[in-house]
Amino acid sequence: MPTPPSLSELQAGFARAMIDGAAPALLPWIGARGIEPAARLQIYRNSILSTQVASLLSSFPAVERMLGGDCFDGWATRYAAWHGSRSGNLQNLGDDFADYLEAQAELAGLTWLGDLARLDWLRQSTILAADGAGLDALALQVALDAAEDDPFVHLLPCVHAMAADFPLLDLWRYTESPDHLSVNLDGGAQGVLLWRDDGQVAMQACTPAAVAFFIALKRGGRLSAALAAAQVVDPDIAIDALLRPLLGAALISDIPIIDCREYNA
């Protein structure tokens, strides 16, 4: 009679069965009790996949609306079976779902699909971001007066931005109200600024140059470096136009005062 597997071997075998759908070495050690061992494992695997697909649906509502429920369920199931959850937090499942969809030959004609999925994912990142308080007009002016000529500008954690080669925000809004809105996918590039307002995701259309500006600030760049990044996209863009949406929604969290003596010590 073969030696029974250890507890760790049983656990590893069960995990492989949940990922790969089969674990031949594990089957002899599973009691049938009216259900074949392979079928018993499949019940667990189907339950896990169902939970993961439901999580993906929650993270990618616009993609589901455009593909339709059955089509989305099929691709989400294939993704979950191929990818699996690499975290104990299901909210992390789907971090490369957009790349996965873009890599599928059957979906190649839907050139907008990957970016729509990325916007869905950014919306989730926005709602889950850490809390923070934006500077009001007075506090912002005080911070600017105290800062050096080329300050660092820190944005709230919930601020995100992306750009696409088509009217991305228009398409996302169309998915919510297809009977009342229309979208022209040949309408040119469009950027999207996202933030959290009163617990909800707010989105505003912006230029791709503005997106480059926001992303540079999010990465910790100085104001001049962020402006330079924007002017690579649009050489004529002005700093006032770039700052206006940040000031209007109070999305700047801090303008730190840097003591130059720290760098000269």
Secondary structure, DSSP 8 states (H G I E B T S, - for coil): ------HHHHHHHHHHHHHHS--TTTGGGS--TTS-HHHHHHHHHHHHHHHHHHHHHHH-HHHHHHH-HHHHHHHHHHHHHHH---SS-GGGTTTTHHHHHHT-GGGTT-TTHHHHHHHHHHHHHHHHS-------HHHHHHHHHHS-SS-B-EE-TT-EEEEESS-HHHHHHHHH-TTT----TTS--EEEEEEEETTEEEEEEE-HHHHHHHHHHHTT-BHHHHHHHHHHH-TT--HHHHHHHHHHTT-EEE-----THHHH-
